[in-house]
């Protein structure tokens, strides 16, 4: 799995921006996400993905940026080699994996 390919990062960033407005707890638009990065509240998605490389159980198929309990979280949807779907919740401020759930 090579997460550094530019097209993968661009696709994931686009998914994050598109899915970010899907519910009230999500960032309303890309401006919210950009402001949070500029204010130092969250790390850019590309940094999170680079740090996660090799630690994820498969390929990233979706990304959301949302607020959980007052904290920004990246939710990564990952499909492993056996076709199982996982949600990986990553603290957007420090990059720590908070929890992993098989769906």
C-alpha positions in Angstrom: 0.0 0.0 0.0 1.6 3.3 -1.1 -0.2 6.2 0.5 2.3 8.8 -1.0 0.9 8.6 -4.5 -0.3 12.1 -5.3 -3.6 10.9 -6.8 -4.4 8.9 -3.8 -3.9 11.8 -1.4 -5.9 14.1 -3.8 -8.7 11.6 -3.9 -8.8 11.2 -0.1 -8.7 14.9 0.4 -11.6 15.3 -2.0 -13.5 12.6 -0.2 -12.9 14.3 3.1 -14.2 17.6 1.8 -17.3 16.0 0.1 -18.3 13.8 3.0 -17.5 16.5 5.6 -20.9 18.1 5.1 -22.9 14.9 5.4 -24.0 15.5 9.1 -24.1 18.4 11.5 -21.1 17.0 13.4 -18.9 17.1 10.3 -16.9 20.1 9.1 -19.4 22.2 7.1 -17.0 22.8 4.2 -13.4 22.8 3.2 -13.0 26.3 4.7 -13.7 24.9 8.2 -11.0 22.3 7.7 -8.6 24.8 6.3 -9.2 27.2 9.2 -8.6 24.3 11.7 -5.3 23.4 10.0 -4.2 27.1 9.8 -5.1 27.6 13.5 -3.1 24.5 14.5 -6.2 22.7 15.7 -5.7 19.8 13.4 -2.9 18.2 11.4 -3.3 18.2 7.6 -4.7 15.0 6.2 -1.5 14.2 4.3 0.5 14.2 7.5 -2.0 11.8 9.1 -1.9 9.5 6.1 1.9 9.5 6.0 2.1 8.7 9.7 -0.4 5.9 9.3 1.3 4.3 6.4 2.1 0.7 7.2 0.0 0.7 10.4 -3.4 0.3 8.7 -4.8 -3.1 7.9 -5.6 -2.4 4.3 -6.5 0.3 1.7 -8.2 3.6 2.6 -11.6 3.9 0.8 -13.0 6.9 2.6 -12.2 9.7 4.9 -14.3 12.0 7.1 -13.4 14.9 9.3 -15.7 15.3 12.2 -16.1 16.6 15.8 -16.4 13.9 18.5 -16.8 15.1 22.1 -15.5 18.5 21.1 -12.3 17.1 19.4 -11.6 17.0 15.6 -11.3 13.4 14.4 -10.4 11.9 11.1 -12.4 8.8 10.4 -10.6 6.5 7.9 -12.6 3.7 6.3 -10.2 0.9 5.4 -10.8 -2.4 3.6 -8.4 -5.2 4.3 -7.2 -8.0 2.0 -10.1 -10.2 3.2 -12.7 -7.6 2.3 -13.4 -6.6 5.9 -14.3 -2.9 6.5 -12.7 -1.0 9.4 -13.3 2.5 10.8 -10.1 3.9 12.2 -10.7 7.0 14.3 -7.6 9.2 14.4 -7.2 12.3 16.6 -6.8 15.1 14.0 -4.8 17.2 16.5 -2.0 14.8 17.3 -2.4 11.9 14.9 -3.1 9.3 17.6 -5.3 6.3 16.7 -8.2 6.6 19.2 -10.0 3.4 18.2 -10.5 0.9 15.5 -13.9 -0.8 14.7 -14.6 -3.6 12.3 -17.9 -2.9 10.5 
